[in-house]
Amino acid sequence: MTFIKRCAVAGTTAVLLAFSLTACGGDDASDASDAPDDASVEDFCEAFNEDDGLDEDASAEEQVDAAKEQADKVIEAGTPEDMTDDEREGFEIFVDAIKDLDEDAIKDFEGAEDENAYREALGVDEDEFEKVTAFLTYSSEACSS
């Protein structure tokens, strides 16, 4: 499972848990705001679901490199037209956060056990986290196999 997918699953799980209790290359690629906004769902999901080929014993450096490469691919593919503005903004926040990852952040993501820890690992505030949640919810629904 790719780092982006692990982040998405972890984030979605944390968010779903929170909801039930209260009633996520290179550095030189474009940022997410440059991504097309008219991609097909199939193209978006292909990039989002792409397997990075890493095994679970991959080093933090390998995971960071693979996550950044995948972020670049998702940016290149773009987002589907049917994404809401909040989902698109969540995409931009999430993918840009992935592109800013360093090796220490891998440990933060892997150790995130609740919404606050996941939000801190992403480096986003509550409003941004709501938008990331909207994006991850869209992605999990649109791209489930």
Phi and psi in degrees as GROMACS dihedral restraints (atoms count N, CA, C in turn):
[ dihedral_restraints ]
;  ai    aj    ak    al  type     phi  dphi    fc
    3     4     5     6     1   -71.4    20    10
    4     5     6     7     1   159.5    20    10
    6     7     8     9     1   -61.0    20    10
    7     8     9    10     1   -42.2    20    10
    9    10    11    12     1   -60.9    20    10
   10    11    12    13     1   -42.9    20    10
   12    13    14    15     1   -65.9    20    10
   13    14    15    16     1   -39.7    20    10
   15    16    17    18     1   -61.9    20    10
   16    17    18    19     1   -41.9    20    10
   18    19    20    21     1   -63.1    20    10
   19    20    21    22     1   -42.5    20    10
   21    22    23    24     1   -63.4    20    10
   22    23    24    25     1   -45.0    20    10
   24    25    26    27     1   -64.7    20    10
   25    26    27    28     1   -45.2    20    10
   27    28    29    30     1   -62.3    20    10
   28    29    30    31     1   -44.4    20    10
   30    31    32    33     1   -65.9    20    10
   31    32    33    34     1   -44.7    20    10
   33    34    35    36     1   -64.0    20    10
   34    35    36    37     1   -41.6    20    10
   36    37    38    39     1   -62.7    20    10
   37    38    39    40     1   -45.5    20    10
   39    40    41    42     1   -61.8    20    10
   40    41    42    43     1   -41.5    20    10
   42    43    44    45     1   -68.0    20    10
   43    44    45    46     1   -44.9    20    10
   45    46    47    48     1   -63.5    20    10
   46    47    48    49     1   -38.5    20    10
   48    49    50    51     1   -62.8    20    10
   49    50    51    52     1   -45.4    20    10
   51    52    53    54     1   -61.2    20    10
   52    53    54    55     1   -43.2    20    10
   54    55    56    57     1   -64.5    20    10
   55    56    57    58     1   -40.5    20    10
   57    58    59    60     1   -68.8    20    10
   58    59    60    61     1   -31.0    20    10
   60    61    62    63     1   -79.1    20    10
   61    62    63    64     1   -24.0    20    10
   63    64    65    66     1  -106.2    20    10
   64    65    66    67     1    14.2    20    10
   75    76    77    78     1  -139.6    20    10
   76    77    78    79     1   163.6    20    10
   78    79    80    81     1   -75.6    20    10
   79    80    81    82     1   -15.1    20    10
   81    82    83    84     1   -94.0    20    10
   82    83    84    85     1     0.2    20    10
   84    85    86    87     1   -77.0    20    10
   85    86    87    88     1   167.8    20    10
   87    88    89    90     1   -59.1    20    10
   88    89    90    91     1   159.6    20    10
   90    91    92    93     1   -87.0    20    10
   91    92    93    94     1   170.9    20    10
   93    94    95    96     1   -63.7    20    10
   94    95    96    97     1   -25.7    20    10
   96    97    98    99     1   -67.6    20    10
   97    98    99   100     1   -16.5    20    10
   99   100   101   102     1   -86.2    20    10
  100   101   102   103     1    -7.2    20    10
  102   103   104   105     1   -66.7    20    10
  103   104   105   106     1   141.6    20    10
  105   106   107   108     1   -58.1    20    10
  106   107   108   109     1   152.4    20    10
  108   109   110   111     1  -116.5    20    10
  109   110   111   112     1    23.7    20    10
  111   112   113   114     1  -131.6    20    10
  112   113   114   115     1    28.4    20    10
  114   115   116   117     1   -70.3    20    10
  115   116   117   118     1   155.5    20    10
  117   118   119   120     1   -74.8    20    10
  118   119   120   121     1   154.0    20    10
  120   121   122   123     1   -58.9    20    10
  121   122   123   124     1   -38.9    20    10
  123   124   125   126     1   -62.1    20    10
  124   125   126   127     1   -45.4    20    10
  126   127   128   129     1   -66.0    20    10
  127   128   129   130     1   -42.8    20    10
  129   130   131   132     1   -60.1    20    10
  130   131   132   133     1   -49.8    20    10
  132   133   134   135     1   -65.9    20    10
  133   134   135   136     1   -35.3    20    10
  135   136   137   138     1   -60.2    20    10
  136   137   138   139     1   -45.0    20    10
  138   139   140   141     1   -69.1    20    10
  139   140   141   142     1   -42.0    20    10
  141   142   143   144     1   -65.9    20    10
  142   143   144   145     1   -38.0    20    10
  144   145   146   147     1   -92.8    20    10
  145   146   147   148     1    -1.0    20    10
  147   148   149   150     1   -56.2    20    10
  148   149   150   151     1   134.5    20    10
  150   151   152   153     1   -81.1    20    10
  151   152   153   154     1   128.2    20    10
  153   154   155   156     1   -83.4    20    10
  154   155   156   157     1    -7.2    20    10
  156   157   158   159     1    77.4    20    10
  157   158   159   160     1     2.4    20    10
  159   160   161   162     1   -81.0    20    10
  160   161   162   163     1   144.9    20    10
  162   163   164   165     1   -93.1    20    10
  163   164   165   166     1   174.1    20    10
  165   166   167   168     1   -67.6    20    10
  166   167   168   169     1   -12.9    20    10
  168   169   170   171     1   -94.5    20    10
  169   170   171   172     1     9.2    20    10
  171   172   173   174     1   -61.5    20    10
  172   173   174   175     1   144.1    20    10
  174   175   176   177     1   -69.4    20    10
  175   176   177   178     1   162.2    20    10
  177   178   179   180     1   -59.3    20    10
  178   179   180   181     1   -38.5    20    10
  180   181   182   183     1   -62.7    20    10
  181   182   183   184     1   -43.6    20    10
  183   184   185   186     1   -63.9    20    10
  184   185   186   187     1   -40.0    20    10
  186   187   188   189     1   -65.0    20    10
  187   188   189   190     1   -42.3    20    10
  189   190   191   192     1   -62.3    20    10
  190   191   192   193     1   -47.8    20    10
  192   193   194   195     1   -59.9    20    10
  193   194   195   196     1   -44.3    20    10
  195   196   197   198     1   -65.9    20    10
  196   197   198   199     1   -40.4    20    10
  198   199   200   201     1   -64.0    20    10
  199   200   201   202     1   -41.9    20    10
  201   202   203   204     1   -67.0    20    10
  202   203   204   205     1   -39.1    20    10
  204   205   206   207     1   -62.6    20    10
  205   206   207   208     1   -43.6    20    10
  207   208   209   210     1   -67.0    20    10
  208   209   210   211     1   -38.4    20    10
  210   211   212   213     1   -58.7    20    10
  211   212   213   214     1   -43.0    20    10
  213   214   215   216     1   -60.7    20    10
  214   215   216   217     1   -39.7    20    10
  216   217   218   219     1   -67.0    20    10
  217   218   219   220     1   -38.9    20    10
  219   220   221   222     1   -67.7    20    10
  220   221   222   223     1   -39.5    20    10
  222   223   224   225     1   -62.6    20    10
  223   224   225   226     1   -44.0    20    10
  225   226   227   228     1   -62.1    20    10
  226   227   228   229     1   -40.8    20    10
  228   229   230   231     1   -68.2    20    10
  229   230   231   232     1   -41.1    20    10
  231   232   233   234     1    85.8    20    10
  232   233   234   235     1  -176.4    20    10
  234   235   236   237     1  -111.2    20    10
  235   236   237   238     1   152.8    20    10
  237   238   239   240     1   -67.5    20    10
  238   239   240   241     1   153.6    20    10
  240   241   242   243     1   -61.5    20    10
  241   242   243   244     1   -28.6    20    10
  243   244   245   246     1   -81.3    20    10
  244   245   246   247     1     2.2    20    10
  246   247   248   249     1   -69.2    20    10
  247   248   249   250     1   139.4    20    10
  249   250   251   252     1   -73.0    20    10
  250   251   252   253     1   169.1    20    10
  252   253   254   255     1   -61.3    20    10
  253   254   255   256     1   -41.0    20    10
  255   256   257   258     1   -66.4    20    10
  256   257   258   259     1   -39.8    20    10
  258   259   260   261     1   -64.4    20    10
  259   260   261   262     1   -42.3    20    10
  261   262   263   264     1   -64.6    20    10
  262   263   264   265     1   -43.2    20    10
  264   265   266   267     1   -64.5    20    10
  265   266   267   268     1   -37.8    20    10
  267   268   269   270     1   -62.2    20    10
  268   269   270   271     1   -39.6    20    10
  270   271   272   273     1   -57.3    20    10
  271   272   273   274     1   -49.3    20    10
  273   274   275   276     1   -62.1    20    10
  274   275   276   277     1   -44.2    20    10
  276   277   278   279     1   -63.7    20    10
  277   278   279   280     1   -48.3    20    10
  279   280   281   282     1   -63.4    20    10
  280   281   282   283     1   -50.5    20    10
  282   283   284   285     1   -66.7    20    10
  283   284   285   286     1   -40.5    20    10
  285   286   287   288     1   -63.4    20    10
  286   287   288   289     1   -36.3    20    10
  288   289   290   291     1   -64.6    20    10
  289   290   291   292     1   -40.6    20    10
  291   292   293   294     1   -62.5    20    10
  292   293   294   295     1   -41.9    20    10
  294   295   296   297     1   -67.2    20    10
  295   296   297   298     1   -20.5    20    10
  297   298   299   300     1   -93.3    20    10
  298   299   300   301     1     4.6    20    10
  300   301   302   303     1   -59.8    20    10
  301   302   303   304     1   149.0    20    10
  303   304   305   306     1  -129.0    20    10
  304   305   306   307     1   176.7    20    10
  306   307   308   309     1   -62.4    20    10
  307   308   309   310     1   -33.9    20    10
  309   310   311   312     1   -65.9    20    10
  310   311   312   313     1   -32.0    20    10
  312   313   314   315     1   -65.3    20    10
  313   314   315   316     1   -29.0    20    10
  315   316   317   318     1   -56.8    20    10
  316   317   318   319     1   -44.7    20    10
  318   319   320   321     1   -63.8    20    10
  319   320   321   322     1   -38.2    20    10
  321   322   323   324     1   -62.9    20    10
  322   323   324   325     1   -43.1    20    10
  324   325   326   327     1   -65.8    20    10
  325   326   327   328     1   -45.1    20    10
  327   328   329   330     1   -65.0    20    10
  328   329   330   331     1   -29.5    20    10
  330   331   332   333     1   -91.9    20    10
  331   332   333   334     1    -2.1    20    10
  333   334   335   336     1   -70.1    20    10
  334   335   336   337     1   116.9    20    10
  336   337   338   339     1  -109.9    20    10
  337   338   339   340     1    -9.5    20    10
  339   340   341   342     1  -147.3    20    10
  340   341   342   343     1   177.1    20    10
  342   343   344   345     1   -58.5    20    10
  343   344   345   346     1   -43.6    20    10
  345   346   347   348     1   -63.4    20    10
  346   347   348   349     1   -42.9    20    10
  348   349   350   351     1   -66.0    20    10
  349   350   351   352     1   -39.6    20    10
  351   352   353   354     1   -66.7    20    10
  352   353   354   355     1   -42.9    20    10
  354   355   356   357     1   -61.6    20    10
  355   356   357   358     1   -43.5    20    10
  357   358   359   360     1   -64.4    20    10
  358   359   360   361     1   -39.9    20    10
  360   361   362   363     1   -62.7    20    10
  361   362   363   364     1   -36.8    20    10
  363   364   365   366     1   -75.4    20    10
  364   365   366   367     1   -23.8    20    10
  366   367   368   369     1    75.4    20    10
  367   368   369   370     1    39.8    20    10
  369   370   371   372     1  -123.1    20    10
  370   371   372   373     1   157.4    20    10
  372   373   374   375     1   -87.0    20    10
  373   374   375   376     1  -179.8    20    10
  375   376   377   378     1   -62.8    20    10
  376   377   378   379     1   -41.8    20    10
  378   379   380   381     1   -63.8    20    10
  379   380   381   382     1   -44.4    20    10
  381   382   383   384     1   -64.4    20    10
  382   383   384   385     1   -38.4    20    10
  384   385   386   387     1   -64.0    20    10
  385   386   387   388     1   -37.3    20    10
  387   388   389   390     1   -60.7    20    10
  388   389   390   391     1   -39.1    20    10
  390   391   392   393     1   -71.3    20    10
  391   392   393   394     1   -39.2    20    10
  393   394   395   396     1   -61.8    20    10
  394   395   396   397     1   -41.2    20    10
  396   397   398   399     1   -60.8    20    10
  397   398   399   400     1   -42.1    20    10
  399   400   401   402     1   -61.3    20    10
  400   401   402   403     1   -43.5    20    10
  402   403   404   405     1   -63.4    20    10
  403   404   405   406     1   -46.8    20    10
  405   406   407   408     1   -65.7    20    10
  406   407   408   409     1   -35.7    20    10
  408   409   410   411     1   -64.7    20    10
  409   410   411   412     1   -47.1    20    10
  411   412   413   414     1   -56.6    20    10
  412   413   414   415     1   -49.7    20    10
  414   415   416   417     1   -61.7    20    10
  415   416   417   418     1   -43.4    20    10
  417   418   419   420     1   -66.5    20    10
  418   419   420   421     1   -34.5    20    10
  420   421   422   423     1   -75.6    20    10
  421   422   423   424     1   -44.3    20    10
  423   424   425   426     1   -73.4    20    10
  424   425   426   427     1   -30.7    20    10
  426   427   428   429     1  -111.2    20    10
  427   428   429   430     1    11.4    20    10
  429   430   431   432     1   -67.7    20    10
  430   431   432   433     1   140.2    20    10
